[in-house]
Amino acid sequence: MSNNETQQQLLPMVIAKNHDQIAAGDLLTVTTTTTANVETKNRYVQVIAGNNRDNWSNRVVYLLSIIGFVVDLGNVWRFPTTCYRNGGGAFLIPYFVFLFLVGLPCMYMELAIGQYHRLGYITIWEKVCPPLKGIGYAMLIINFYILSYYNTIIAWSVHYFFASFRAAVPWAYCQNSWNTINCYSLHDKQDVNVTHNGSCSAADEYFERRLLKSHLSPDINHLGSLQWELVGCSFIVFFLIYLSIFKGVKTAGKAIWFTALAPYVILAILLLRSLTLDGIFEGLKYYVEPSFQRLREYPVWQAAAVQIFFSLGPGFGVLLSYASFSDINDNVSSTALIASLVNCCTSFLYGTVVFAGLGYLSHRLHNDVSQLTGSNTGLVFVIYPEILASIRGAPFFSVLFFVMVFTLGLDSVFAGAESVYTAISDEFPILARHPRLSRAMVVLIPFLASLPTLTHGGKFVINFMDYFGTSPSIMFVVLCELIATVWFYGFDKFSEDVELMTGHKPSIYWRITCRYVAPSILLVLYVFSFVQFDSKEFTSFGDQKTVIRVSYAGWIMSTISTLPIPLYAIWWFIYRRKKSPTTETTTGAAGAVVEKIPMKITDEQEPFI
């Protein structure tokens, strides 16, 4: 290259004091001139035109949005039971080990590349690693899976919320049309001793026979008809999601003040009330009493890795999308650290509330706490409502509890919905011309797809989607993310990007964990998810033939979400390898190369790189 040669260069952004950004797809015409002996950081850019990209109003809103996404229903139901079943207090040792070895590095990586490249989770991979752009399409499919069933669980909380507005909550007694002769109620007698195997609590029968009407659907082959009451509750959820995102991060940022903070206010109230109940220490002992001999078992460590991985939410694209609206100079490491530690502390506090209540319930029933820890959904919609029904002021505390459940779920799903819109509008700019209509379609399509979960046999569909919709495909997606970023894009280049944003390169901790430790652990988890699969998980779905068909269908669904990664890579190498996936160039005067690339305008045209 000659010393005075005008050439094309790829520039993701430039720095400005007002930190304005432009929407992905808005184009700047840039002409750059370099000399052979000039360093990269001293290259100058002439910015001709551009538009603004939405951004968070301030850092607090951004941080609350991240916290609102990572703190969800899994903190209420998955963490307490996983902790109890895997060594109690001793489980916290592998839990925090994998927090720092897997969870934090994956979260840090997504926040950093999202903040630097400022694009949705599909288009961004053209900047990072074009052959692996299929990662973004895999994320899109996984988000569609989640939005198709997760909102139904939130709809259940809407039903319980409205049902709580009466003098006595309807799951407190057995004298209702849906109850059977085997029903028992803690509210009828001061002390209850349940010994009959067929006994069923009033709260259990309310959930199964009144809300779900699952007794009308014997297996997954007979889903039954739609429950229009639940359809209405689900419509409320999807409508509120649309109201939260219809103007983008501006409305989402306003909604997050309530959806992210309200659960903590209610958590404090429920925690104080739980600690005044009788028998709570028996429940807390089961929860935190360490069983260090369990640490010798591999499943305990695997459970800890899976729990911390899913609780922080890498691989769904939300962290990438949310970071793309942040301040370009935001401290990525502190954001990841604060959000992850808040998530862990919240999980522990929710576990304290739940197991204090379980101790009280076991005291009333004269049963062991271990007999009360059922399924995840059962913990939220059966066990805890039963606890609330047996204490003074049950309607008030029930309203609070289900508002908490509702808000925990809502800020996670509208984060997913907004990330879907961000991704598809960045990739297909025509959709950005009609943002409200496009966002409406992002909400409407999952609502229609969720209708099977609103039938009498909807719980079978939800369990099926919950098992195969995310795991193990999400582990494969994040593994590919790490490989694309730290190996193909290059950790040295990644470090330079972080330095240009924050003023310093990633520490040796981020270098080792992102490059070696996290990918290795994810690979082991992904492989063992196949090795340890047990179709007995689905015996309640029907006979043996049905269980086999369900297993095959589940693995097909899981594979579909990961197929875009290899398929797009093959297509890229065949058709697009010799083309530039990120720029559109024309030849200007004097042979200068003029390129159109997504950038941001500034008051002072100081080059970013």
N, C-alpha and C positions, 0 to 999 in steps of 0.2 A: 504494500500500500504506500503511495507517495505521501510526502510530508504534508501536503496541502490538498487533501482529497475530501470532497463533500460526500458523505455516506449516510446510510440509514442506520438509526439506532433505536432500540426498543426501550421506551421510557414509561414505567407504570404510573408515575405521578410526579408532581413537584410540590415543594413545601410552600406554605403561605402562612402568614401570621394569623389570618382569620380562619384557617383550616377548612375552607369550603371545599366540597367535593362535587363531582358531576355524576350523573346517572350513567351506569354502564350502558354502552351503546351510543352515548353522545360522543361526537368525534371532534378531535382537534387536528388541525393540519399543522404539522411540525416539520421544519427543515433544520437539520443539524449539520454542523461542520466540525470536523476534528482533525487533529494532527497526530502523527504517529507517536510523538513523545509527550503527549498530554495525558495525564491520568484520567481515569473514568470519572472521578468525583469532580473534576474541573470542567466537564463538558457543559456547554450552555445550550439552552433551549429557547426558541422563540415561539411563544404561544399566540396563535391567531384567533381562535374562537373556542367556545365551550359553554356548558351549562352546569348547574349544580346538582349534586346527588344528595338525597335526604341524609340527615345525620341526627344522632341523639341530641336532645337539648342540652344535656350536661353529663358529666361522668357518673354522677349518682344514679341517674335514670338508666344509663348503660349497664352499670354494675347490678342494679336491681333487676334488670331484664335478664341478665345472665343467671342470677340467683333464682329468679322466678322459674326459669327453664329447668335448671338442674334439680331444684327441690320440687318434687312432684309426689304423686300417690305412692310411688315406690318407697319413699321415706316412711310412710305410715304403715304399709303392709309387708313389704319385702324385707327391709332391714331388721325389724324386731324378730320376725320368725327365723330369718337366716342366722342371726346372731344367737338365738336360743338353741337352734338345732345343731350348731357347730362350735360348741365349747363355751357359750356364754361370754363372760368377760375376756376369756383367752382369745376369742375370735377377733377382738380388737387389734391384736398383734399382727396377724396376717392382713387384716383390713387396712391398717395404716401403712404397712409395708408396701402393699400393692397400690395404695393411694399415691405414694411417692415414686413407685417404679413404673406404673402403667397409667393411672388416671390423670395425674398432673401433666406428664409429658405429652399425652395425646391432646389434652385440653389446650396446653400452651401452644402446640404446633398449629392447631386449627385457628386459634385466636390470632396468632402471628401472621399466618399467610392470608387470612381474611382481612386483617387490618391493613396489610401492605398492598395487596392487589385490588381490594375494594370491588369485588365482583361476587355474583351469586355462585352457589356451589356446583353449577355445571360449567359455566364459562371460565371460571377461575383456573380450571385444569389446563386450558390452552396456554396459560402463562406459566404454570408450574411444570406440567409434563403432558404435552398434547396427546401422546398415545394412550394415556390413562384417563382421558376425559370421561370414559364410561363410568368412572367413580361417581361423577355427578348424577348420571342417570340412574345408577344403583341407589343413591340416596333418595332420589325422587320417588322411586318405586317403594322403598321402605317407608317413607313418609306417608305415601298413599295407604299402605297397609295399616299404619298406626291410626291415621285419621278415620279409617273405616271401622274401627272397633273401640278405640280408646274413649271416644266421645260417648259411646253408649254407657260406659261405666260412670262417666260424669252425669249422664242423664239419670241414672239410678239415684245419685245423690240429690238431684233436683226433685225427684219423686219423694224421697224421704224428707227433704226440706219442707215441702208443702204439707206432707202428712204429719209433721210435728206440730202444726198450729192447731192444737186442740187440748182440752183439759188433761187427757191422758193419751199418751202415744199409743197407736193401734197395735204395736207389737208387744205391749205389756201384758195383755190378757189373752185367754184362750176361748172366750165366748164370742167368737166371730164365725162368719159363714165359711171361711177358708180353713178353720182349724179342724184337727182330727182328735180322736179320743186319746191319742198318745201325747197330747200337748201338755206341757207344764209351764207354770209362770212363777217367776220369783216374786212378783208383785202380789200374788194371792196369799202367800204365806211368808212368815218371817224366815223360816228355815226350810229348805227343801233338800231331800236326799234322793237323788236320781239313781236308781239301780237297774231299772228295766232297760234292756238294750234298744227297745223300740221307742223310748222316750225322745221327745223332740221339743225344744224350747219354743215359746211363743214367737220369739224373734226369728228363729230359724224357719218356722212355718210361714211367717209373714214374708220373708225374703223369697222362699221357694214357691209358695202356693199363692200368695197375694201379688207380689211384684212380678216375678218371672213367670208364674203359672207353669213351672217346669214339669209338674205332674201330668200335664197334657201332652208332653213330648217325651216318650220313653227313650229315644236315642237320636243321634244326629241324622238318621234317615227320615225322621218324622219331625220336621221343625215346627209344623203347625202354622197357624195364621198370625198375621201381624197384631201386635198389641198397640192399639191406637193411642192409649194413654202414654205409653213409652215413646211412641213416635212423636207425640206432642212435646214431651220433655226433651227429646233429642233435638227437635226443631229449635227449642229455646236455646240449647247449647250452641248449635251451629249459627243461629242468628246473633248471639252475643259474640261469637268468634268474629263474625263479619263486622260487627260494630267496632270491635277492637282493632281491626286491621284495615278498614276500608280507606283510610287516609295514610296508610303506611306506618312508619315508626313514630310519627307524630301522635296518632291516636293510640298506638300500642304503648308509647311512653307514658301517656296519661293513665291508661288502664292499669299499668303495672304498679302504680302507687298503691292501688287497692289490692290487686290480686297477689302481689308479692309480700305486702306488709300485713294484711288482714290475718293470714294464717298464723303469724307469730303472736299477735294479740290474743287470738283464740287459743293458741297452744298454751300461752301463759295462764289463761283462765282455767283450762282443763287440767293443767299440771297441778295448780293449787288445789283444785277440787279433788283430784285423784289422790293426793297425798293426805287427805283427811278421811279416807275410807278405811274400814276395818280389813285386816288381813293382807294389806298391800305388800308387806315385807316378804311374804312367801312368794309372791309373783316377782318382785324385784330380785330375789335370790336366784330364781330360775333364769332371770334375764342376764345378770351380771356375774354370778358366781363362776369363777374361772375353772375350766376343766383342762388343765395344761396337757394331759395325756392325749387329748384330741388333736393337738398340734402335730402329732406324728402321722396323722392321716392325710393323704393327698386330697380327698374330697373337701376337707375344710379349707385348704389353701385355694383350691379351685373356686369354691363358693365365695371366698373373700375377693378374689380377682374379678369374678363375674359381677359381684355386687358393686364394687367400686367403679368398674368400667361402665356399667349401665347407669349408675346414679349420676355420673358426670356428663353423660350424653354426647361423647364424640361419635362421629360417624353418621349423625342425622342431618348434618348440614346447617343446623341452627346456629352453632357457634361461628361458623364461617360467615353466615349471612349477617348476624348481629354485629360481628367485628367489622364488617365492611362499612357500617354506618358510624363507627366510632371515630374519635379524634385520632389523627394519624400519629400523634406523639404519645398516645396512651401507653402506660407501662404494662406491657403484656404479662410479664411474670407476676406482678402484684395482683392483677385482675384474676388470673388463673388461681393463684394461691388463696386469695380472699374467698372467691366463689366456692372453691373445693372445701375449704375448712368450714365455711358456713353450712355447706351441705352435710358434711359429716357430723357436726355438732347438732344440727337439726334432726338428723336421723336418730341420734342417740337420745335426744329429748322426747321425740315421738315414741321411741321404744319404752322410755320410762313411763309415759302416760299410759300406753297400751298394757304393759305388764303390771303396773300398779292396779289397773282395772281388772286384769285377769286374776291377780291375787285376791281381790275382793270377791270376784265371782266364784272362785274355787272355795273360798271361805263360806259363802252362802250355800253352795251346792255340796259341800263336804267331798269335793273331788280334787284330784291332783291337777295342778296347772297344766301338765303335759297333755291331758285329755281335752284341753280347751283350745289348743293351738291348731286350728284347722287350716283351710285353704287361705290364700291371700285375700281374695274377695270376701270370704267368710269372716275374716278378721275385722274388716271395715263395716260390712253390712249385716252381720249377724252378732258376733261376739260383743263388739263395742256398743251397738244399739241396745243389746240386752243389758249391759252394764249400766248404761244411761237410764234405761227404763226402771231400774230398781233403786235409783237414788232420788232424793227429794229435788224437785225442780226439773224433772225429766224433760218436759217439753222445751224449756229454755236451753238446757245444755245440748239437747238433740239438735235444735236449730243452729247453735253455734258450731257443733261438730260437723254438720253437713255443709254449712257455709265454708268451713275450713277445707273439707274434702273437695267441694266444688271449685274453690279458688285455686287450690293446689293443682287440680287438673287443668283448669282453664288457661292459666298463663303458660303452661307447657304446650297445649294444643294450638293456641293462637301464635305461639312462637314457631311451631311447625308449619302452620298455614302461611304465615308471612314469609318464612324461608322458602317455601314452595313458589310463592309468587315472585320473590326476588330472583330465584334461580331461573324460572322460565321467562321472565321479562328481560333479564340480562341476555339470555340466550336467543330469545325471539323478540326483538325490539318492537315488533308490531303490537304485541300484547301490552306494552307500556303506554301505547297511545290511548287505551281505554282501561285505565287501572282499576276503576271500581267494578266494571263488568268482569274483568279478568279475575279479580279477587273473589267476586261472587261465584264464578265458576270453580275456583279453587275450593270454595266451601261447599257448593252444591253437589259436585261429583262425589266426594266422600260421603255426604249425607245419603245419597241414593245407594251407594255401595254398602252403607251400614244397615240397610233395611233387614237383611237376614239376621242380624244380631238383635233385632227388636221383635222377633217371633217368640213363640213359646219355648222353642229349643235354642234360643239365642245364646245361652250360656255355653253350649257346646261350640258354637262358632267363635265366641270370644276366647275360650280356652285354646282353641285351635290356632287362632290368629296370634294370640299372645305368645304361644310357644314357637311357632314357625315364622311369624312375621318379622321378627328382629334377630333372634339368635338361631343359628350361628352366623347368618349372613353379615350382620353388622360388624362382627369381629374381622371378617375377611375384608370388608370395606375399609376399616381403619388401618388394617395391616397394609393394604395397598396405598392408603394415604401416606403412611410413614415411609414406605419404600419410594413412592413418587417424590416426596419432599426432601428427605434427607439423603437419598442415594442418587436418584435420577436428576432432580433439580440441583442437588448438592448442598451439603450442610454448610460448606464455606460460603456459598452464595446466600443461603438462608440466613446465616449469621450476619452477613453484610446488610441484608435487608433489615434485620432487627436492629442493628447498630444505627442505621440511618433513621429509623423511627424513634428509638429510645436513647440513643447516644452511647450505648455499650453493647457488646456482643453477648450472646448467651454464655452463661457460666459453664464450667466443666460438668456440673450436674445435668444440665439440659443436654449437653453434647453426648454424654454417655447413655443417658436413659432414652432419649429420642432415637439415637442411632443404633443402639445395640440391645438394650434391656427390654424396652417396650415391644419392639417387633418380635423378639424371641418368645416372650411370654404370650403374646397374642397368637403366634403360630402354634404353640403348645395347646392353648385353650381351644383354638379352632379345630385342631386335629382330634382332641379328646371329646369335643362335642359330638363327633360322629361315632367314636369308639364307645362312648358311654351311653349312647342313645338306648332307651328302653321303651318299647311300645306299650308296656303296661301302664304308662302314664295315661293312656286313652281307653282303658278298659270300660269306663263308664259310658263311652260313646256308643256301645253296642256289642254285638257278638265278635268272635275272633276275625271273621272275614272283614267286618266293618273296621276293626282296629287296624288291620293290614292296609286296607284302602286309605284310611285316614293318614297313616304313616307315609304311604307313597305320595299322596296328594300334598302333604305338608312339605316333604323334601323337594317336590317339584316346585311348589310356591317359593320356598327358600332359594332354590337354584335360580328361578326366574329373576330374582332381585339382584343376583350377582352376575348373571350372564352379560349384561351390558359392558362389563369391564373387559373380558377377553374378546368379545365380539367387536367392540369399537377399536381395540388395539389392532386386531387383524385388519379391519377395514382401513384404519389409518396407514398402516404400513403398506397396504396395497395401493391405495388411491391418493393419499395426502402427504406422504412422507416428503416429497420434493416441493411441497407448497408451504408457504408461511401461514400458520393457522391463526396468527395473532395480529397481522397487519395488512393493510391495503395500501399499496404504493403506486405512485405515478412519477413520471420523470418531469421535473420542472426545468426552469431556465438554467443554462450553463451546465446541464447534465446533473443538477442537484436532485437527489431523491427526496420527494415529498411523501410523507406517510401519514395516514389517518389512524390514530390510536386513541383509546379511552384515556383521558387525562383529566386534570382539574386545573382551573384557572386560578391565578393568584394576583394579588396586588403587586407583589415584587417577584419577578420571574427568577427566583433562585432555583437552580437545578436540584432535583432530588438525588440523582446519581449522574 
